[in-house]
Amino acid sequence: MYRRKPQGWLKHIDFILLDLAVLQLSFFLACFSRFGLRVTEELPRYVNIFSLYSLVVVLFHIVNNTFSDVLRRGYYKELERTVRHVFSVELVIIFYLFSTKESAQYSRISLYLLAIYYTVLSYGTRMAWKQIVRKRGYLLTRAALYVVDTKDQAADTIQRLRCSTRGEYEIQGICILGDNCIGQTFEGVPVTSCLDTLVSFLCDKWVDEVYVSVPASFLMPNETIDLLTEMGIVVHVELDKPGSKSWQIRQVQKIGNQVVQTLSMTNVGIRQAIAKRVMDILGGIVGCLMTLLLTIILGPLIYIQSPGPIFFSQIRVGKNGKKFRMYKFRSMYPDAEARKQELMKENRIHGGLMFKLDADPRIIGCKILPDGTVKKGIGNFIRDYSLDEFPQFFNVLRGELSLVGTRPPTVDEWEKYNLHHRVRLSIKPGITGMWQVSGRSSITDFEEVVELDKKYIREWSVGLDLQILLKTVLVVLRKDGSM
């Protein structure tokens, strides 16, 4: 009979015991740091508070199941969980001392030091123990796992499970669907049942969990899965099939009463979205103040060279196809839009999905001399240093643009988009973006622009936005050209 794995917090009792040992060491180090050689005299007085600490730590581990996904957590996530755990324990202890008026009996410095030592040592031992578990496959309470699969992909499934679960499971056997393979082995794991004998076999040979991985073309009876769950066995039904797009983010969610698998290119949490919006608002306020100053300086220069409005507005397409009016300092002559079609044949971006010229005669003061050289004017200066972009900070404040994003197309460009091009506007467009800082003057293939935008969408983070903003400043100072 297969060994049944302890459930809940018991399956990570090794981590809990290790954490209690760390707490004891942290307690001694804190007292020694505070009292020095007098520590043996002071320790008896701290026995009660240490006992309370130990009790609270154990209760937190049991109630919160702290180590439920410990082997899957990375360095940053483990640090976050450790700090949260220690902070929660400290709050409970402080509340107890305040409520019982016993705080005067203990050194506050020693309690603060205990929290610091406990955080550092707990994080270090967790990471070290995880490495031991992963490298040696050693785990005090590995789950007994039974795999249900087809003959064609059983070996691959077992390899994937062994690589990804890091020794958390012990694969006890396989049920092969559609073929009678009882007695055969896949990757050293024996086939012990088929679909007809699966339930009766597991009635005699208890396991902790069953992993069902079958292709979409093969129908796995729901009645069988229902019977397994009624037996108290945890059943995992694989949703992410081999060969699926690796860049897709998959989540299991509920819409109404229905459980669905949600697929998307990116997943931005509420805290990340708030952080990005706060950064946009702060940047927008600073940018609008700078725009006011630039208006005083550039306004007269633009009007003298080309009488007309100081600002230029244009309808652009934003997130999910929503149109908005975008503002710029006018760097072109008033008839620029009317002349765009006659210059389209000189467009450097193939297919007309964006518009960019080497020497644009519509720019204020720009002239092509008889010898072919280009004489630049005030409009080129404004565009070279991206000064025309500053009024867009007003769009940022209004929430139509972000500081960093994909570049919003014009309506005529949007109408030429193929289906896969529309991914560019699945997020809020921005003043600058990844393709602008990746050689914006040299890119002539719109597909390359789309790939860079998709890379930004998949890898987005606040840190990436800050990196792109810094690169944008460096690109502008090198006068790489207009965005």
Summary of the structure (lengths in Angstrom):
residues: 483
radius of gyration: 31.9
end to end distance: 68.5
largest distance: 96.2
contacts: 1363
relative contact order: 0.06
helix: 54%
strand: 15%
